[in-house]
Amino acid sequence: EVRLMESGGGLVQPGESLVLFCAASGLALSDTVMSWFRQAPGKLLDVIATINIDGDLTYYRDVVDGRFTISRDNRANLLYLQINNLKTDDTGTYYCAKGPTRGQGIQVTVAS
């Protein structure tokens, strides 16, 4: 079975940080561009960050305002998303994606 599995989400307070993890089962993450998407409540799914195979080129959506860092460990077959200084607008379901394959998502709720 081919699966992507996100973890690391939860309820956090504004200003805190967290790291989201993406692990794969049945497929390699190391052979292609990887991305994180976010779906905020009542909004469409948006790409938040993308990283190339070697991990030395990244793209971020403007809304992350320098607070997000996407990274990858190809040997461990893992993808990460570090989020600093969380804001309430960061609330949503986060998905990692390899091409059309996406995980089930992990909820991040930012509230005081």
C-alpha positions as CSV (number, residue, x, y, z in Angstrom):
1,E,0.0,0.0,0.0
2,V,1.3,3.4,-0.9
3,R,0.7,5.9,1.8
4,L,1.9,9.3,3.1
5,M,1.5,9.9,6.8
6,E,1.6,13.2,8.5
7,S,2.2,13.7,12.2
8,G,3.2,16.3,14.7
9,G,0.1,18.5,14.7
10,G,-2.2,19.4,17.6
11,L,-3.4,22.4,19.6
12,V,-0.8,25.1,20.1
13,Q,-0.9,28.7,21.4
14,P,0.0,31.7,19.3
15,G,3.7,32.3,19.2
16,E,4.6,28.7,19.8
17,S,6.4,26.5,17.3
18,L,5.9,23.0,16.1
19,V,7.3,20.5,13.5
20,L,5.2,18.4,11.2
21,F,6.5,15.2,9.9
22,C,5.7,13.2,6.8
23,A,6.6,9.6,6.5
24,A,6.0,7.3,3.6
25,S,5.0,3.7,3.2
26,G,5.4,1.9,-0.1
27,L,7.0,4.8,-1.9
28,A,10.2,6.8,-1.8
29,L,10.2,10.4,-1.0
30,S,13.7,11.0,-2.1
31,D,13.2,10.9,-5.9
32,T,11.0,13.9,-6.5
33,V,9.9,17.4,-5.4
34,M,7.8,17.3,-2.2
35,S,5.3,19.8,-0.9
36,W,3.2,20.7,2.0
37,F,-0.3,21.9,1.5
38,R,-2.7,23.5,3.9
39,Q,-6.5,23.8,4.0
40,A,-7.7,26.4,6.4
41,P,-11.3,26.2,7.6
42,G,-13.7,27.2,4.8
43,K,-10.9,27.8,2.3
44,L,-9.4,25.9,-0.6
45,L,-6.3,23.7,-0.4
46,D,-3.2,25.8,-1.0
47,V,0.4,24.8,-1.4
48,I,2.5,26.2,1.4
49,A,6.0,25.0,0.7
50,T,7.9,23.0,-1.8
51,I,11.4,21.5,-1.8
52,N,13.5,20.0,-4.5
53,I,15.1,16.6,-4.4
54,D,18.4,17.7,-3.0
55,G,16.8,20.0,-0.4
56,D,18.7,23.1,-1.5
57,L,15.8,24.8,-3.3
58,T,12.6,25.8,-1.6
59,Y,9.5,27.7,-2.3
60,Y,7.1,29.3,0.2
61,R,3.8,30.9,-0.2
62,D,3.9,34.5,0.8
63,V,1.5,34.0,3.7
64,V,4.0,32.1,5.7
65,D,6.0,35.2,6.1
66,G,9.4,33.6,6.7
67,R,8.0,31.5,9.6
68,F,8.0,28.1,7.9
69,T,10.9,25.9,7.0
70,I,10.5,22.8,4.8
71,S,13.3,20.2,4.8
72,R,13.8,16.6,4.0
73,D,15.9,13.7,5.0
74,N,16.1,11.5,1.9
75,R,18.0,8.7,3.7
76,A,15.3,8.5,6.4
77,N,12.5,9.0,3.8
78,L,11.1,11.9,5.8
79,L,9.8,15.3,5.0
80,Y,9.5,18.1,7.6
81,L,7.7,21.4,8.1
82,Q,8.9,23.6,10.9
83,I,6.5,26.4,11.8
84,N,7.6,29.2,14.1
85,N,5.7,31.9,15.8
86,L,2.4,30.3,15.0
87,K,-0.6,32.5,14.3
88,T,-4.3,31.7,14.5
89,D,-4.4,32.0,10.7
90,D,-2.1,29.0,10.5
91,T,-5.0,26.8,11.8
92,G,-5.9,24.2,9.3
93,T,-5.2,20.7,8.0
94,Y,-1.7,20.2,6.7
95,Y,-0.9,17.6,4.0
96,C,2.3,16.4,2.6
97,A,2.3,15.5,-1.1
98,K,4.3,13.7,-3.7
99,G,2.8,14.6,-7.0
100,P,-0.8,13.6,-6.9
101,T,-0.3,11.4,-3.8
102,R,-1.3,13.1,-0.6
103,G,-1.6,12.0,3.0
104,Q,-4.7,12.1,5.1
105,G,-3.6,15.3,6.7
106,I,-2.8,16.5,10.2
107,Q,-4.8,19.1,12.1
108,V,-3.0,22.1,13.5
109,T,-5.1,24.4,15.7
110,V,-3.6,27.7,16.9
111,A,-5.6,29.2,19.7
112,S,-5.1,30.8,23.1
